[in-house]
Amino acid sequence: MAPKEATARIKINRFLEGAGWRFFDDANGRANVVLEPNVKLTAEDLYALGDDLEKAANGFVDFLLLNEQGKPLIILEAKAESKNPLSAKEQARKYARSQNARFVILSNGNIHYLWDLELGNPSVITKFPSPTDIGNHYAFAPDAKRLANEQVGLDYIALTQMPSYAQEVGWKFEAERTAFIDKAKLRFLRRYQQRAIERVQEDAKKGATRFLFEMATGTGKTLTSAAVIKLFLKTGNARRVLFLVDRLELEAQTDKAFKAYLRNDFTSVIYKEQRDDWRKADIVVTTVQSLLFNDKYRRFFAPTDFDLVISDEAHRSIGGNARAVFEYFIGYKLGLTATPKDYLKHSGGPGTRDPRETERRTMLDTYRTFGCESGEPTFRYSLIDGVKDGFLINPYVVDARTGVTTQLLSDQGFVVTTTDGEGNELEEAFAGRDFEKKFFAEPTNRAFCKTLLEHGLRDPISGEFGKTIAFAVSQNHAAKIVQILNEMADQLWPGRYKSDFAMQVTSHVADAQRMTVNFANNNLGGHSDFADNYRTSRARICVTVGMMTTGYDCPDLLNLALMRPVFSPSDFVQIKGRGTRKHNHTEEMFDPARKAALGAVNKTVFRLFDFFANCEYFEEKFQYDQELKLPTPSAMPLSSGGDDGGGNSTVSGGTGSYEHFDPDDVVSQVETQIGAQGMRIDRELFGRFEDAARADTKLAELVAAQNWEAATRHVIEEIFDKPNEFYTLEKLRNAAGVDRRITVRELIEKAFGFIPGFKSKAELIEDEFQKFLADQKPEEADRIREMRYFFEAYVRDANVRAKIDAGHFADLNVNPTFTTRDLKEVPAPWRKRIPEYIKDYVSLNPFL
């Protein structure tokens, strides 16, 4: 036996023993026979099975794994470490057929494939299945034909919610049908959702095991997923489903939806809340981060535990280390994404150094992961499709320009003439990128706010100003806008809001994340008192920089205001997408009689106030098809989506700053309803990542070698604090919109694709809380949620921390985020032990 093959066999022996198998070798040098632990077989028993037990047509089986009845179960083909185990695929298939074994393992000691001959292709496994794991999976009998033949009507989910709905009186009388559906909360598939499921059936029948849905935000990916889950569970093509999300708040949201849609037939649990009982569930919902923590997915799960794995926002939830979780489990895979891949056009092609080529490959990797190597998803439904079919809304754009912004956006810029100390006349030009950075104009900010309040849509039920998000240049700019809006609101509605009309929701504001949730739930600042029995937020406008963009779901938004220039197409699409969802405002009414009298009061339009010609820029000026040249570090801003965005004017500001005091009013206001064809950016999406680090050859070499210490030193010495862009860690943090301190290494890892993004405070707290649970193992499993809330409040809120440490618990009564009542919900022993644990084990530095 060659040395490399012998080494591989030694490793395989260890893996098998570690998985609970035991070896049976007779004295005749036959192939390794491997048994389940409880099997009692003698050499005579084995010979009774046949003299050619391990012999196949073209050789001998390397390892033969027997089940508890002593029958062949798995053929394990071992190759030398230097060989690809897949090279033995056909040979192992023949061996398996000759022994009537269903499973094949192909291994070279370093990489291993498990192949269920009745289900698709070999899958990479990171640990060997135990006898129990493979035994349980043996009982699983998938049938793609049965899956393909299942009838999936538009009422596929409704039939689970109420099997007899068609016989109900409320359904039979068409005049009562809408009210009946609303009361019973029945959900019917739309035709395009049904078509997505049909595509899965068609592809599965052809042997596909991986699928990708590219569906725009607001088109019902969760409902469609629920129908796919029912399809697989009902037809026996899955025994248990894993649904992966990438953010904590989506965990509860998704589980709640699955319970509403499927609870009559199937059970859904959140893994962290049912750590000991999850195996009893049909659907397990969890964050990727939870499974990654301490390799939990390897330690507590077998590769065969889930027969269908669904990845929400697949381009993020399977990026970086999360890919290991996704690939660990064998079986069917479905990815969901709202981000189209075709946003990079005409890049230089493979082998070039066009930065967009790297981005194109990164994006297409998601498609390859789901078996869509051609770049075409299993099913696609775009924003334009949604608008055309009447399910989504395109914006009504209000392009409003003041005298000052008109000059700032011009080719010449806003030219200021000054004199130096010697009386010499100097001219300095400021561009749009300089607004609220070098060029300050209080009258211009007031003109923005006045225009928004005068022309913004009103709430159709209460008549008050419609819910709005305004996007500012920076934290300081957001504070200014909030102050102006509240002053104006007090003049328009004296005594009504008391400075709660507009609120700053940025990373520097305490508990900003919870504020975003409260705004979506119509409880920011409490409830409005404009209309009785109607729930809407007292705060009407959230002013942010970059927090409420990606993934923020607030369908009753009526206005968006861009009080800053935007230079990234992906940022612009995300911001615009916050308003595209439809909404029935009467859903928030408490009085059934009035609700019935009003009927549906639907949101049919939203207004996008554009004070910096962003729509015009992306429609007419942005060079989607420009083949980019390799930029130099000084020419590439890291990001344009945060506090330190770039610019879209050819004029660059000077080195000084200027404050403009002259009156400023809107001089041009053009209003345009975007038609069914959508904006150009919707048709031809393109994302540029102008990251100086990627253009630095030396840094790329250090990263390739994973010499992180040297790479960090190189960035600090060679890229930071240089002329033109003048990168600093704080500027880059603000540009990225991160709500915590980040390290230089994190910046490098993000730039080169080692991590999909920066973890927020909430995500870091969740990681720390999971460590706490694993370490402390609290027995009060039914109070985990309350303990998590206490843990988060103590870490996040310095005021809460001070009051708890001082024992002033009564003072929590007036605390807005964590009250005495919340503390009483925490089991008594943990009111002391949680703070002690945090002091001992959690670094608070990232949260300061």
Order of alpha helices (4+ residues) and beta strands (2+ residues): alpha-beta-beta-alpha-beta-beta-beta-beta-alpha-beta-beta-beta-alpha-alpha-alpha-alpha-alpha-alpha-beta-alpha-beta-alpha-beta-beta-alpha-alpha-beta-alpha-alpha-beta-alpha-beta-alpha-beta-alpha-beta-beta-beta-alpha-beta-alpha-beta-alpha-beta-beta-alpha-alpha-beta-beta-beta-alpha-alpha-alpha-alpha-alpha-alpha-alpha-alpha-alpha-alpha
